[in-house]
């Protein structure tokens, strides 16, 4: 009986390269390959049409409550993405 180690493909979606690089650097390459990045949701959608991934990681920056209160948001627009 042979034990085969599985590798998982990952798509990381992040608008900031430094955060995506830090996240990717924490993954063991022997376990996760390939690890590809997309800088926007639309770029990620295009990549998903061409290739399937085991995991899709969406990295979002959190906005503090102070910034939300001090930022004007038109009444018909939500400051959050859902």
N, C-alpha and C positions, 0 to 999 in steps of 0.2 A: 504494500500500500504506500503510495507516495503522497506527501503533503505538499501541495502547490500553494505558494503564497500569492495572494491576489493583489493587484495594483488597481487603484481607482483613479479615474480621470476627473479633474475638477475645473470648473470655469469660475473665475473670481471676477465679479463685477464691482468696480470701484472707480470713482471719478478722481481719486487721489492716488498717484503712483507710489508715493512713499508708504501709505498705509497698506496697499496691496502687496508691495514688496516685503514689508515686515511680516505680513500674514503668511505669504508664500514661503518666506525664509524659515518659518517655524514648522513647516511640514517636512517629514522625512521623505526624501526623494525616492527611496526604494519602495515606499508604500503608495505614494501618490504621484502618478505620471500618466499623461502629461498634465501640467497645471498651466492653463491659459488664462489670460486676462482680457477684459473688455472695459473700456472707459465709459460706456453708457449702456442703458437698457436696450436701445435700438441696435447697438453693435452686438450685444449679447444675443438678441433675437436672431440676427443674421448668422451668428456662429452656431446657434442651436439648430438652424435649418440645415446646416452643412454637416454637423457632427453631434452625436449624443454624448452626454456626460453623466457620470455617476452622481456627482454633486454639483450644484450651482450655489455659490456663496455670494450673497449681496451684502456688501459692506456699506453701511450708511453712517454718516456723521450725525451725532445728536446735537440739536440746537438747544441751548440753555433757555430756561423760562424767561430770563432777563432779556435776552435778544428777541424772543418772540413778543414780549410786551412792548419793547421799544421800536419794533419794526411795524410799519404800516402795511396792513393786508387788506386789500379791497374786500368788501362784504361778500362778493360772489366767488371769492377764491379762498380755498383753505390753505393754511401754511404747512399742512402735512400731506405727504404722499401716501395713498393707500392703494 
